[in-house]
Amino acid sequence: MDFSDVRSVKVDNSGNNIWFTDQKQSAIWRYIKSLVGFEMYKIQEKSGIFMKAVNIHIVG
């Protein structure tokens, strides 16, 4: 079984969404409490001209 690698978790100001990062899938996820469901936002796996892996963090 493969697991995610969560580095950051934040609840938005409304308290209705929980955002978290997923290093293994290069994504940011949102859990929507009112829908009792998830949305995934894929991001670029490599960054800039150096093509290094991206570390994903949520700030704020």
N, C-alpha and C positions, 0 to 999 in steps of 0.2 A: 504494500500500500504506500502511495506517495502522499506526502504531507506538504502543506504550505509553509512558508517561512515569513511569518508576520513580524515586521519591525516597528510599526507605528499603529496606534489605534486612537481615534478621536471621535467624540460625539459633537455634532454641529450645534449651533446656538438654539435651534428649535427643539432639540432633543429627539427629533424624529428620525434622524439618520445616523448610523454609525459607520464611519469610514475606516478602512484599514488597508495596509499594504500587503503585497504578496510577492516576495522576491523570486520565488521559484517560477511563477507564471508571468513575471514582469507586468504586474497589474495593480490597480487600485480598485478595491471593492467597496460597495455601499450596501449596507443592510437597511432596508426601508421598513420601519416598524409597522406603518399603516398597511402595507401590502404583505407583510410577513414574507419578504423575499429579498433576493440579492440582485445587484447589477454589477457587472465586471467591466472595467475600463482598461483595455490593454494599452501599454505604453511601449515606446521604442526600447528594444533590448540593448542596443549599443548606443553610446553617446559620443558625438563629436568625431573629429578626425582621428582620434586615438583608438576608437572602437573598443573602449573598455566597457565592462558590464556596469550597468547603472544600479546604484544603491537607492532604494526608494524610501522616502521618509515623508511624513505629514507634519507640517509646521503650523502652529497657530492655535 
